[in-house]
Amino acid sequence: MLNLLHIQLSKTSSATIQPNFSNGIFQLKTTAGHTLQLSIYDIKGQLIQTITDQSSGQDIDLDLTTQPNGIYFVQVWLDDQFENIKVVKM
């Protein structure tokens, strides 16, 4: 079973979450010129982290190493596109 899933947001989206294998650190990659807002929630719906990046286009490091193993939901707004991505930390 994978520690974290690599999921492309959608065919029209300009963002991906990587890597496939991790101990809790992963990256959100976007292309330049987009407004990004990202929130990470645990399985209970508790907010873990929020990031807002007006310029986008740079890799954003997300660190769940201090969080317990489990399922997390990454909510990504990229301009007017919304995606809810499930990641698993093991």
N, CA, C and O atoms as a Tinker XYZ file with bonds, in Angstrom:
   360  protein
     1  N      0.833000   -1.166000    0.000000    73     2
     2  CA     0.000000    0.000000    0.000000    64     1     3
     3  C      0.886000    1.239000    0.000000    63     2     4     5
     4  O      1.928000    1.253000    0.655000    81     3
     5  N      0.486000    2.278000   -0.724000    73     3     6
     6  CA     1.286000    3.484000   -0.875000    64     5     7
     7  C      1.149000    4.386000    0.340000    63     6     8     9
     8  O      0.085000    4.439000    0.958000    81     7
     9  N      2.215000    5.096000    0.689000    73     7    10
    10  CA     2.155000    6.072000    1.760000    64     9    11
    11  C      1.312000    7.272000    1.355000    63    10    12    13
    12  O      0.475000    7.734000    2.132000    81    11
    13  N      1.522000    7.772000    0.166000    73    11    14
    14  CA     0.754000    8.887000   -0.370000    64    13    15
    15  C      0.426000    8.577000   -1.817000    63    14    16    17
    16  O      1.193000    7.906000   -2.507000    81    15
    17  N     -0.685000    9.054000   -2.262000    73    15    18
    18  CA    -1.106000    8.808000   -3.624000    64    17    19
    19  C     -0.680000    9.963000   -4.506000    63    18    20    21
    20  O     -0.728000   11.117000   -4.082000    81    19
    21  N     -0.263000    9.668000   -5.731000    73    19    22
    22  CA     0.014000   10.701000   -6.717000    64    21    23
    23  C     -1.230000   10.827000   -7.572000    63    22    24    25
    24  O     -1.612000    9.894000   -8.279000    81    23
    25  N     -1.850000   11.974000   -7.503000    73    23    26
    26  CA    -3.121000   12.170000   -8.191000    64    25    27
    27  C     -3.059000   13.463000   -8.981000    63    26    28    29
    28  O     -2.743000   14.514000   -8.423000    81    27
    29  N     -3.356000   13.402000  -10.268000    73    27    30
    30  CA    -3.497000   14.631000  -11.033000    64    29    31
    31  C     -4.914000   15.140000  -10.834000    63    30    32    33
    32  O     -5.871000   14.368000  -10.889000    81    31
    33  N     -5.048000   16.450000  -10.600000    73    31    34
    34  CA    -6.347000   17.001000  -10.243000    64    33    35
    35  C     -7.409000   16.724000  -11.306000    63    34    36    37
    36  O     -8.461000   16.165000  -10.995000    81    35
    37  N     -7.152000   17.100000  -12.531000    73    35    38
    38  CA    -8.073000   16.805000  -13.620000    64    37    39
    39  C     -7.352000   17.050000  -14.926000    63    38    40    41
    40  O     -6.236000   17.569000  -14.941000    81    39
    41  N     -7.983000   16.680000  -16.016000    73    39    42
    42  CA    -7.347000   16.857000  -17.318000    64    41    43
    43  C     -7.143000   18.328000  -17.646000    63    42    44    45
    44  O     -6.212000   18.671000  -18.375000    81    43
    45  N     -7.989000   19.198000  -17.124000    73    43    46
    46  CA    -7.870000   20.619000  -17.412000    64    45    47
    47  C     -7.109000   21.365000  -16.323000    63    46    48    49
    48  O     -6.853000   22.561000  -16.466000    81    47
    49  N     -6.749000   20.700000  -15.262000    73    47    50
    50  CA    -6.067000   21.343000  -14.151000    64    49    51
    51  C     -4.573000   21.451000  -14.426000    63    50    52    53
    52  O     -4.021000   20.718000  -15.247000    81    51
    53  N     -3.927000   22.386000  -13.717000    73    51    54
    54  CA    -2.494000   22.607000  -13.871000    64    53    55
    55  C     -1.749000   22.252000  -12.597000    63    54    56    57
    56  O     -0.736000   22.880000  -12.287000    81    55
    57  N     -2.221000   21.265000  -11.852000    73    55    58
    58  CA    -1.591000   20.913000  -10.583000    64    57    59
    59  C     -1.552000   19.404000  -10.395000    63    58    60    61
    60  O     -2.430000   18.673000  -10.854000    81    59
    61  N     -0.493000   18.955000   -9.696000    73    59    62
    62  CA    -0.366000   17.554000   -9.316000    64    61    63
    63  C      0.191000   17.474000   -7.906000    63    62    64    65
    64  O      0.848000   18.403000   -7.436000    81    63
    65  N     -0.073000   16.364000   -7.235000    73    63    66
    66  CA     0.519000   16.087000   -5.930000    64    65    67
    67  C      1.450000   14.894000   -6.090000    63    66    68    69
    68  O      1.068000   13.871000   -6.659000    81    67
    69  N      2.693000   15.031000   -5.578000    73    67    70
    70  CA     3.698000   13.982000   -5.679000    64    69    71
    71  C      4.441000   13.904000   -4.364000    63    70    72    73
    72  O      4.325000   14.841000   -3.574000    81    71
    73  N      5.189000   12.867000   -4.070000    73    71    74
    74  CA     5.509000   11.658000   -4.827000    64    73    75
    75  C      4.550000   10.526000   -4.510000    63    74    76    77
    76  O      3.646000   10.652000   -3.683000    81    75
    77  N      4.781000    9.411000   -5.201000    73    75    78
    78  CA     3.977000    8.225000   -4.936000    64    77    79
    79  C      4.307000    7.611000   -3.576000    63    78    80    81
    80  O      3.414000    7.115000   -2.889000    81    79
    81  N      5.561000    7.640000   -3.187000    73    79    82
    82  CA     5.999000    7.028000   -1.936000    64    81    83
    83  C      6.579000    8.116000   -1.040000    63    82    84    85
    84  O      7.453000    8.873000   -1.461000    81    83
    85  N      6.090000    8.192000    0.197000    73    83    86
    86  CA     6.548000    9.240000    1.099000    64    85    87
    87  C      6.268000    8.849000    2.534000    63    86    88    89
    88  O      5.401000    8.022000    2.816000    81    87
    89  N      7.019000    9.461000    3.435000    73    87    90
    90  CA     6.770000    9.255000    4.859000    64    89    91
    91  C      5.913000   10.377000    5.438000    63    90    92    93
    92  O      5.805000   10.508000    6.657000    81    91
    93  N      5.310000   11.181000    4.577000    73    91    94
    94  CA     4.447000   12.266000    5.024000    64    93    95
    95  C      4.765000   13.602000    4.387000    63    94    96    97
    96  O      4.042000   14.573000    4.607000    81    95
    97  N      5.828000   13.676000    3.602000    73    95    98
    98  CA     6.177000   14.909000    2.899000    64    97    99
    99  C      5.839000   14.717000    1.427000    63    98   100   101
   100  O      6.258000   13.741000    0.805000    81    99
   101  N      5.073000   15.663000    0.872000    73    99   102
   102  CA     4.773000   15.605000   -0.547000    64   101   103
   103  C      4.703000   17.011000   -1.097000    63   102   104   105
   104  O      4.725000   17.978000   -0.336000    81   103
   105  N      4.619000   17.138000   -2.415000    73   103   106
   106  CA     4.627000   18.426000   -3.071000    64   105   107
   107  C      3.409000   18.608000   -3.940000    63   106   108   109
   108  O      2.940000   17.680000   -4.599000    81   107
   109  N      2.909000   19.823000   -3.925000    73   107   110
   110  CA     1.894000   20.245000   -4.876000    64   109   111
   111  C      2.611000   21.041000   -5.951000    63   110   112   113
   112  O      3.284000   22.027000   -5.653000    81   111
   113  N      2.471000   20.620000   -7.191000    73   111   114
   114  CA     3.111000   21.295000   -8.314000    64   113   115
   115  C      2.033000   21.970000   -9.151000    63   114   116   117
   116  O      1.028000   21.353000   -9.506000    81   115
   117  N      2.253000   23.246000   -9.462000    73   115   118
   118  CA     1.317000   23.988000  -10.297000    64   117   119
   119  C      2.082000   24.749000  -11.364000    63   118   120   121
   120  O      3.301000   24.900000  -11.275000    81   119
   121  N      1.371000   25.224000  -12.364000    73   119   122
   122  CA     1.972000   26.096000  -13.362000    64   121   123
   123  C      1.754000   27.540000  -12.937000    63   122   124   125
   124  O      0.867000   27.838000  -12.137000    81   123
   125  N      2.560000   28.418000  -13.473000    73   123   126
   126  CA     2.506000   29.837000  -13.097000    64   125   127
   127  C      1.209000   30.480000  -13.582000    63   126   128   129
   128  O      0.568000   30.011000  -14.521000    81   127
   129  N      0.850000   31.566000  -12.910000    73   127   130
   130  CA    -0.273000   32.370000  -13.359000    64   129   131
   131  C     -1.613000   31.978000  -12.770000    63   130   132   133
   132  O     -2.651000   32.416000  -13.266000    81   131
   133  N     -1.617000   31.169000  -11.732000    73   131   134
   134  CA    -2.866000   30.743000  -11.112000    64   133   135
   135  C     -2.889000   31.183000   -9.647000    63   134   136   137
   136  O     -1.851000   31.263000   -8.990000    81   135
   137  N     -4.074000   31.460000   -9.161000    73   135   138
   138  CA    -4.258000   31.703000   -7.733000    64   137   139
   139  C     -4.596000   30.375000   -7.080000    63   138   140   141
   140  O     -5.489000   29.661000   -7.536000    81   139
   141  N     -3.888000   30.047000   -6.019000    73   139   142
   142  CA    -4.032000   28.751000   -5.369000    64   141   143
   143  C     -4.455000   28.939000   -3.920000    63   142   144   145
   144  O     -3.910000   29.780000   -3.205000    81   143
   145  N     -5.428000   28.151000   -3.498000    73   143   146
   146  CA    -5.736000   28.026000   -2.078000    64   145   147
   147  C     -5.856000   26.544000   -1.776000    63   146   148   149
   148  O     -6.506000   25.794000   -2.506000    81   147
   149  N     -5.216000   26.134000   -0.683000    73   147   150
   150  CA    -5.150000   24.718000   -0.346000    64   149   151
   151  C     -5.430000   24.552000    1.140000    63   150   152   153
   152  O     -4.912000   25.308000    1.961000    81   151
   153  N     -6.248000   23.566000    1.485000    73   151   154
   154  CA    -6.508000   23.221000    2.883000    64   153   155
   155  C     -6.378000   21.715000    3.038000    63   154   156   157
   156  O     -6.811000   20.951000    2.175000    81   155
   157  N     -5.772000   21.290000    4.156000    73   155   158
   158  CA    -5.625000   19.872000    4.453000    64   157   159
   159  C     -6.445000   19.568000    5.699000    63   158   160   161
   160  O     -6.315000   20.245000    6.718000    81   159
   161  N     -7.302000   18.533000    5.610000    73   159   162
   162  CA    -8.155000   18.112000    6.714000    64   161   163
   163  C     -7.870000   16.663000    7.057000    63   162   164   165
   164  O     -7.546000   15.866000    6.176000    81   163
   165  N     -7.989000   16.313000    8.344000    73   163   166
   166  CA    -7.886000   14.903000    8.720000    64   165   167
   167  C     -9.226000   14.222000    8.502000    63   166   168   169
   168  O    -10.185000   14.863000    8.072000    81   167
   169  N     -9.303000   12.939000    8.791000    73   167   170
   170  CA   -10.514000   12.151000    8.543000    64   169   171
   171  C    -11.696000   12.631000    9.382000    63   170   172   173
   172  O    -12.849000   12.396000    9.021000    81   171
   173  N    -11.416000   13.305000   10.501000    73   171   174
   174  CA   -12.475000   13.828000   11.368000    64   173   175
   175  C    -12.958000   15.202000   10.930000    63   174   176   177
   176  O    -13.893000   15.748000   11.515000    81   175
   177  N    -12.322000   15.768000    9.896000    73   175   178
   178  CA   -12.713000   17.083000    9.403000    64   177   179
   179  C    -11.990000   18.233000   10.077000    63   178   180   181
   180  O    -12.341000   19.394000    9.864000    81   179
   181  N    -10.981000   17.928000   10.892000    73   179   182
   182  CA   -10.208000   18.969000   11.563000    64   181   183
   183  C     -9.206000   19.567000   10.579000    63   182   184   185
   184  O     -8.480000   18.843000    9.898000    81   183
   185  N     -9.176000   20.902000   10.515000    73   183   186
   186  CA    -8.239000   21.586000    9.636000    64   185   187
   187  C     -6.820000   21.408000   10.158000    63   186   188   189
   188  O     -6.542000   21.697000   11.322000    81   187
   189  N     -5.926000   20.935000    9.302000    73   187   190
   190  CA    -4.532000   20.699000    9.657000    64   189   191
   191  C     -3.657000   21.860000    9.184000    63   190   192   193
   192  O     -2.786000   22.329000    9.918000    81   191
   193  N     -3.896000   22.322000    7.946000    73   191   194
   194  CA    -3.047000   23.354000    7.356000    64   193   195
   195  C     -3.793000   24.063000    6.245000    63   194   196   197
   196  O     -4.597000   23.449000    5.543000    81   195
   197  N     -3.530000   25.372000    6.079000    73   195   198
   198  CA    -4.071000   26.149000    4.972000    64   197   199
   199  C     -2.938000   26.926000    4.322000    63   198   200   201
   200  O     -2.085000   27.484000    5.013000    81   199
   201  N     -2.929000   26.963000    2.997000    73   199   202
   202  CA    -1.926000   27.714000    2.236000    64   201   203
   203  C     -2.646000   28.512000    1.167000    63   202   204   205
   204  O     -3.515000   27.988000    0.470000    81   203
   205  N     -2.279000   29.793000    1.039000    73   203   206
   206  CA    -2.762000   30.618000   -0.056000    64   205   207
   207  C     -1.546000   31.157000   -0.789000    63   206   208   209
   208  O     -0.642000   31.721000   -0.173000    81   207
   209  N     -1.526000   30.985000   -2.095000    73   207   210
   210  CA    -0.393000   31.411000   -2.925000    64   209   211
   211  C     -0.962000   32.166000   -4.114000    63   210   212   213
   212  O     -1.616000   31.571000   -4.971000    81   211
   213  N     -0.724000   33.451000   -4.175000    73   211   214
   214  CA    -1.285000   34.267000   -5.246000    64   213   215
   215  C     -0.580000   34.088000   -6.587000    63   214   216   217
   216  O     -1.198000   34.276000   -7.634000    81   215
   217  N      0.704000   33.729000   -6.572000    73   215   218
   218  CA     1.458000   33.663000   -7.823000    64   217   219
   219  C      1.527000   32.258000   -8.398000    63   218   220   221
   220  O      1.601000   32.089000   -9.615000    81   219
   221  N      1.504000   31.271000   -7.552000    73   219   222
   222  CA     1.562000   29.879000   -7.964000    64   221   223
   223  C      2.769000   29.634000   -8.867000    63   222   224   225
   224  O      3.616000   30.515000   -9.016000    81   223
   225  N      2.856000   28.471000   -9.459000    73   223   226
   226  CA     3.941000   28.147000  -10.358000    64   225   227
   227  C      5.178000   27.580000   -9.681000    63   226   228   229
   228  O      6.103000   27.137000  -10.362000    81   227
   229  N      5.213000   27.584000   -8.360000    73   227   230
   230  CA     6.328000   26.999000   -7.640000    64   229   231
   231  C      5.816000   25.785000   -6.884000    63   230   232   233
   232  O      4.643000   25.716000   -6.519000    81   231
   233  N      6.714000   24.821000   -6.650000    73   231   234
   234  CA     6.335000   23.655000   -5.862000    64   233   235
   235  C      6.050000   24.091000   -4.436000    63   234   236   237
   236  O      6.781000   24.906000   -3.874000    81   235
   237  N      4.996000   23.554000   -3.852000    73   235   238
   238  CA     4.640000   23.844000   -2.466000    64   237   239
   239  C      4.823000   22.563000   -1.674000    63   238   240   241
   240  O      4.173000   21.554000   -1.950000    81   239
   241  N      5.710000   22.607000   -0.690000    73   239   242
   242  CA     5.961000   21.445000    0.150000    64   241   243
   243  C      4.900000   21.340000    1.230000    63   242   244   245
   244  O      4.614000   22.311000    1.930000    81   243
   245  N      4.318000   20.157000    1.360000    73   243   246
   246  CA     3.318000   19.872000    2.383000    64   245   247
   247  C      3.891000   18.796000    3.290000    63   246   248   249
   248  O      4.367000   17.764000    2.817000    81   247
   249  N      3.843000   19.039000    4.592000    73   247   250
   250  CA     4.493000   18.150000    5.552000    64   249   251
   251  C      3.457000   17.597000    6.528000    63   250   252   253
   252  O      2.888000   18.338000    7.330000    81   251
   253  N      3.221000   16.300000    6.452000    73   251   254
   254  CA     2.315000   15.611000    7.378000    64   253   255
   255  C      3.077000   14.686000    8.317000    63   254   256   257
   256  O      2.470000   13.827000    8.957000    81   255
   257  N      4.390000   14.846000    8.412000    73   255   258
   258  CA     5.192000   13.927000    9.221000    64   257   259
   259  C      4.847000   13.984000   10.704000    63   258   260   261
   260  O      5.024000   12.991000   11.410000    81   259
   261  N      4.361000   15.120000   11.193000    73   259   262
   262  CA     4.004000   15.222000   12.613000    64   261   263
   263  C      2.579000   14.755000   12.881000    63   262   264   265
   264  O      2.150000   14.684000   14.033000    81   263
   265  N      1.852000   14.439000   11.827000    73   263   266
   266  CA     0.472000   13.970000   11.971000    64   265   267
   267  C      0.451000   12.447000   12.076000    63   266   268   269
   268  O      1.346000   11.775000   11.563000    81   267
   269  N     -0.562000   11.909000   12.737000    73   267   270
   270  CA    -0.654000   10.444000   12.809000    64   269   271
   271  C     -0.952000    9.831000   11.440000    63   270   272   273
   272  O     -1.486000   10.493000   10.549000    81   271
   273  N     -0.602000    8.572000   11.296000    73   271   274
   274  CA    -0.927000    7.857000   10.066000    64   273   275
   275  C     -2.434000    7.850000    9.869000    63   274   276   277
   276  O     -3.199000    7.781000   10.831000    81   275
   277  N     -2.850000    7.921000    8.611000    73   275   278
   278  CA    -4.271000    7.891000    8.325000    64   277   279
   279  C     -4.596000    8.550000    6.997000    63   278   280   281
   280  O     -3.726000    8.780000    6.157000    81   279
   281  N     -5.882000    8.848000    6.837000    73   279   282
   282  CA    -6.399000    9.444000    5.608000    64   281   283
   283  C     -6.545000   10.946000    5.820000    63   282   284   285
   284  O     -7.028000   11.399000    6.858000    81   283
   285  N     -6.121000   11.704000    4.820000    73   283   286
   286  CA    -6.230000   13.164000    4.829000    64   285   287
   287  C     -6.860000   13.610000    3.520000    63   286   288   289
   288  O     -6.731000   12.946000    2.492000    81   287
   289  N     -7.538000   14.738000    3.576000    73   287   290
   290  CA    -8.169000   15.298000    2.390000    64   289   291
   291  C     -7.533000   16.640000    2.095000    63   290   292   293
   292  O     -7.498000   17.525000    2.950000    81   291
   293  N     -7.032000   16.787000    0.881000    73   291   294
   294  CA    -6.423000   18.033000    0.433000    64   293   295
   295  C     -7.434000   18.703000   -0.493000    63   294   296   297
   296  O     -7.746000   18.188000   -1.566000    81   295
   297  N     -7.939000   19.853000   -0.066000    73   295   298
   298  CA    -8.872000   20.618000   -0.890000    64   297   299
   299  C     -8.074000   21.694000   -1.606000    63   298   300   301
   300  O     -7.412000   22.514000   -0.969000    81   299
   301  N     -8.139000   21.688000   -2.932000    73   299   302
   302  CA    -7.348000   22.600000   -3.748000    64   301   303
   303  C     -8.290000   23.453000   -4.589000    63   302   304   305
   304  O     -9.126000   22.933000   -5.329000    81   303
   305  N     -8.141000   24.769000   -4.464000    73   303   306
   306  CA    -8.779000   25.721000   -5.369000    64   305   307
   307  C     -7.664000   26.276000   -6.241000    63   306   308   309
   308  O     -6.720000   26.875000   -5.726000    81   307
   309  N     -7.755000   26.089000   -7.538000    73   307   310
   310  CA    -6.795000   26.629000   -8.491000    64   309   311
   311  C     -7.593000   27.487000   -9.458000    63   310   312   313
   312  O     -8.278000   26.980000  -10.346000    81   311
   313  N     -7.490000   28.801000   -9.266000    73   311   314
   314  CA    -8.372000   29.755000   -9.937000    64   313   315
   315  C     -9.810000   29.371000   -9.591000    63   314   316   317
   316  O    -10.184000   29.415000   -8.419000    81   315
   317  N    -10.609000   29.004000  -10.560000    73   315   318
   318  CA   -12.012000   28.674000  -10.291000    64   317   319
   319  C    -12.273000   27.169000  -10.286000    63   318   320   321
   320  O    -13.428000   26.744000  -10.278000    81   319
   321  N    -11.213000   26.359000  -10.289000    73   319   322
   322  CA   -11.361000   24.902000  -10.259000    64   321   323
   323  C    -11.156000   24.393000   -8.837000    63   322   324   325
   324  O    -10.220000   24.804000   -8.151000    81   323
   325  N    -12.041000   23.493000   -8.398000    73   323   326
   326  CA   -11.949000   22.904000   -7.056000    64   325   327
   327  C    -11.750000   21.409000   -7.184000    63   326   328   329
   328  O    -12.359000   20.752000   -8.028000    81   327
   329  N    -10.887000   20.886000   -6.332000    73   327   330
   330  CA   -10.682000   19.432000   -6.293000    64   329   331
   331  C    -10.438000   19.014000   -4.858000    63   330   332   333
   332  O     -9.738000   19.702000   -4.115000    81   331
   333  N    -11.012000   17.892000   -4.468000    73   331   334
   334  CA   -10.805000   17.293000   -3.151000    64   333   335
   335  C    -10.013000   16.010000   -3.372000    63   334   336   337
   336  O    -10.496000   15.085000   -4.025000    81   335
   337  N     -8.799000   15.952000   -2.830000    73   335   338
   338  CA    -7.904000   14.833000   -3.091000    64   337   339
   339  C     -7.648000   14.080000   -1.790000    63   338   340   341
   340  O     -7.291000   14.681000   -0.777000    81   339
   341  N     -7.830000   12.774000   -1.824000    73   339   342
   342  CA    -7.554000   11.938000   -0.647000    64   341   343
   343  C     -6.109000   11.465000   -0.709000    63   342   344   345
   344  O     -5.659000   10.954000   -1.734000    81   343
   345  N     -5.371000   11.641000    0.409000    73   343   346
   346  CA    -4.019000   11.105000    0.531000    64   345   347
   347  C     -3.958000   10.237000    1.764000    63   346   348   349
   348  O     -4.688000   10.459000    2.729000    81   347
   349  N     -3.081000    9.241000    1.731000    73   347   350
   350  CA    -2.951000    8.314000    2.842000    64   349   351
   351  C     -1.515000    8.376000    3.352000    63   350   352   353
   352  O     -0.566000    8.170000    2.595000    81   351
   353  N     -1.371000    8.660000    4.634000    73   351   354
   354  CA    -0.047000    8.654000    5.276000    64   353   355
   355  C      0.055000    7.364000    6.076000    63   354   356   357
   356  O     -0.826000    7.035000    6.870000    81   355
   357  N      1.145000    6.642000    5.852000    73   355   358
   358  CA     1.318000    5.360000    6.540000    64   357   359
   359  C      2.610000    5.353000    7.312000    63   358   360
   360  O      2.937000    4.359000    7.960000    81   359
